[in-house]
Amino acid sequence: MGIQGRMSRRTLLAGIGATGLMAVACSTGSQTQTGGTSGEPAATAAPGTVRAPEANAKRGGTLRITGPGTVVNFDIYQGGASPVLMHMYSTLVRKNPTDGLRTVIPDLASSWEISTDGRTYTFRLRDNVRFHDGTPFTSADVVATFTRILTPPAGVTILQSGVFQIVERVEATDPRTVTIRLKAPAPYFLEMLTGGTNASQAFPIYSKKALDENQNDLRRVVAPGTGAFKLKEHRVGEYWVFERNTDFWDKALPYVDAVQLIHVATLPERGTAVLTDRADMTFNTAVDVWKEAQGRGGAFTAVKIPSLSAHTAHINNERRPFTDVRVRRAIFLAINRQSLVGVIGQTENASIGRWMPPSAPMSTTPDEISRLPGYRSEKAADLAEARRLLSDAGFPNGAGLQPIELLTSAVSSTLTAALQEELRQALNIQTRIRTIERALLTPEYRSGSFDILVETQFQSTQVDPTPLWNNFLRSKAPANWSRYSSAEFDRVLDQIMAEPDEAKRKALFAQGAQILDRDAPFLTLGFTEVGTLLRSSVKGLSMDKRIHNMWAPVDTAWLDK
Amino acid sequence: MQAYVLRRLLLSIPTLLGITLLIFFAMRVIPGDPLAMIQGEGANQILTPEQVEDARRSLGLNRPLHEQYLSWMSDVLRGDLGRSFWLNEPIRDVIVRRGIISGQVAVMALLLSLLIGVPTGLISALRRNTGVDYMTRLLVIFFTAIPPFWFALLIVLVQVLVFSWRPPIIVTYLWDDPIASLQMTAGPAFVLGLAIAAVTARMTRSTTLEVASEDYVRTARAKGVSGGAVVWRHVLRNALLPVVTFSSLSFGALLGGSVAVEQAFGVPGLGVALVFALSQRDWMMIQNLVLVYGCVFVLVNLITDLLYGWLDPRIRFA
C-alpha cells in the first residue's frame, strides 16, 4: 500500500532525475485526511500520506525501543542525537517506511517541483500543520531553519553546513511555498533533505519562533517539533517517552500511543532486552544475540539492514611507497576480502562492497562484484598480478620495503591483525600495528601522519553515493583521508553531479568505480549491516525491505498485541 | 573524639587537593579532548579548524591551565560540578542518580559478603581440618579465583537463554518499587558479594585461628567461660579488626570499581559512567567523579578508624 498519489509529468520526470534510481512518490493534489472514527486505521492511504502496509493495523500501546538515548545537546544541527530527537520532528520530505526506504515521499512539503536546470526546488507546504506548542507552521520556519545552516550566527556550530554548501539561497515565495536555489545541480538533494539514515545528519524543521526566542541556539531547549510524537518525559541517560501528537496533521498517525526509547549503551544488552520482553525492538544489537533471536523462529523478526558504512584501510597516497599506484593496486588485488569480512562478521554483520554501499541502486551487483579482480574469492590470478606489480615497483617479494605501520583503534584491532597477516602471507609485506584510542584517530587523519589507517571511516547518510564520493574521494575533499588525487576521477564526479538522467548516472558511477579499482586509493574491507531485532508483535515498519538503517520516525509502527 | 574527627577531616583537605591537581593535569597531559570525539564520530561531523576553535572557546578549553583549574575549584566550592559534555546533564545529578544505584549494589554486596564470609570463616576455623573446613576452603578458593565479570556474564546468559528473563532495564529506586529495584541490583550485588565474601571468609578463618591461640582465650576457657561466649566475646571481636579494614576498603572500591560487573548486568552505576567519560574525554565528568571517589575513600577511612575504636577500646583517638 504505502504512498499513493497523483504526479504531474514534469514533477515525475524531475523527481526521477533528482533522486537517482529511487522512485519519487509525491502528490500534487490536495491532502485528504484518512483514518476512521471507529478507532481502526484506514486500509488505504490518501495522496501524500503513508500508512502501515498491513490492512489490520491496530491502535494503542507503547512501543519500547532500546538503543542509544544520550544526547550531547538538544539541537540536532549542533550535534544533538538525531536518532533520538527525530521522533518528534518532521522534514520537508521523508523516506517511505513501507517500501524499505526506497522512495522519497512528502512530509511537511505536500509536493515539489524541480526546475529543468536542476537547480531550483519549489516546495508547496502543507496546510493545517502546527508545532507542538500550537504555533502554526509556515514557510518562514523553513527559511529560518535553513538560513541558520547557511549563515550560522556567532557561537553556533552547524554540523550540516558542509553538505549544505551546495545551496545558494532559500526563499519564501508565500506562506505556503519555499524555493531553494542550488549553486549547481545536485541530484541527491531531495534524498539529503530526508536526512537519510538520520544517524548523524538530519534536516528537521524548527520553528522560527523557537529559534528567535533562543537566539538561534537550541542546545539547551527541546524546541517544539511538528512530528507525530511529542516529548512527554525524559529522564537523562535513561529513557525518553514520546507520546502521540493529537494535533498531528495526519489524524491517522501514529498508531501507537507512545514510544519509549530506553537508553541501553551496550549492543548485547539492547537485544537481550527484546529477547526477554523488556523491549519490543532494537535497531542494532550484537551478532550473537541477533543469531539467538533468529534461531528462536517466529517469536522474533531478525533482519540485517545496511548501515551505509564500511570498514576501511586508508592508504596514505602521499607517503612512500604508496605514492606508486602499483604498490596500492598490488595490495588491493592481494587481500582476501572474503576472509576479512569473516573477521568482521565475528562482531557485526558485513558484506563485500565495491566503492559504495551494496544497497545503493547504482552499486555493482554482488554477483558482478564476486567476479571482479581484487574482490573475487579465487585469488591465484590476482596474487600473480599483485606480485608482478610489486616487483615492477621495485619491491620483488616485498624486498626493500620498510616496515609499514598499520594505525588503528581497539575497535578495529582484530581486523587490523587479520590485514597484517594477509599482507605478510600474500606479498611478504612486513607491518607493525600501532593501536591508539579512537578519539585520537581524527588528528592522525588530518595530519596524514600514517601509512595505513584501519577504521570505519567511509560512511554515508544516504544511499546515493554522490556525497560519499565528494567527501572521501574528490581531490582535497574534507574527508579525503587517503589524499587521493585524480583529475580523471574528479571529472567523472563532476559529470555525476550534473547528470539528471538515471541510466547515464549509473554508467558514470560504474566508470568512477573502475577508476578507483585501478588507482586503489584505499581499501574497502566490508560494508556493515546492523542487526535489527523486533518482537513479532511489532508491525508496520517493513524492516525486512529496508535498504538502509533509519532510527526515526516510527510513526507507521503498530503493535499486534 | 570530636577533636580527632575534626583533625582527620582537616588532614583530608590536602589529600583531596592533591587528587584534584593530579586528575586535572593528568587529563590535560593525555592527548585528546571532548572535541576529538565529536570529530571522530564520523565523516559527516567533521568540523573545520575554525569550528573546532569556536567550540573549544565556548567550553573554556582555550584558557590557561591555572585559570581552568581555579575556575573548576571555585565551582566545586560553590557546589556546582558543571555539566557532562556528552550526557548534557548536570554532573551533580548524574552522581546522585547513579550513585544511588552503585551505593545500593555496594551495600547489598557488602552485607552479603559479611553474612556469608564471617560465619563461613568462623566455622571453617572452629572445625579446622575437618570435612567442613576442606569444603569451605575449596569454595573460598573457587570464588576468589573466579573473575566476577565472567561469573556475571554466566548468570546473565542463564537468565536469557534458559529463563528468558532479565530484570527491569529502566532504573527503579527502592522507594519507587522495592521489588523491581532489588531485581535490578541483586545480580551485581550477588556476584560482587560472593567475591568479597570469599576473601572475608579466608581472612576471618586465619585471624580466628590466630586469636584462638592467644593466652587470653586460653585463660577464658580455663576460667570456665562457655565455648560460645569465648568465641563471641573474645575471639570474634578481635579477629574482626582486619576484616573491618578489608570490608571498608572494599566498600569504597565497590562504589567505583565494579565497572565490569555493572556492565555485564547492564546496571547504570557510577563505574560505567566513569569509564564512558574516560573513553569520551568528558573532562568535567572525570574530574568530578574522581573527586567524589576521593571524598568517599577519605570518609570510609575515617569511619573505619572509628569502628576500630569501638571494636578495640585499647585504641585511643587522642
Interface residues (C-beta under 8 A of the other chain):
Chain A: T66 T70 V71 V72 N73 F74 G79 G155 T157 L159 G162 V163 A199 S200 Q201 R235 V236 G237 E238 Y239 I262 V264 A265 T266 E269 T272 A273 L275 T276 D277 R278 A279 E292 E437 R438 A439 L440 L441 T442 P443 Q457 F458 Q459 T461 N471 F472 P478 A479
Chain B: P31 G32 A36 M37 I38 Q39 G40 E41 G42 A43 N44 Q45 I46 L47 T48 Q51 D54 A55 S58 F85 W86 L87 N88 E89 D93 V94 R97 R98 V156 Q159 V160 L161 S164 W165 R166 P168 I169 I170 V171 Q263 G266 P268 V272 F276 S279 Q280 R281
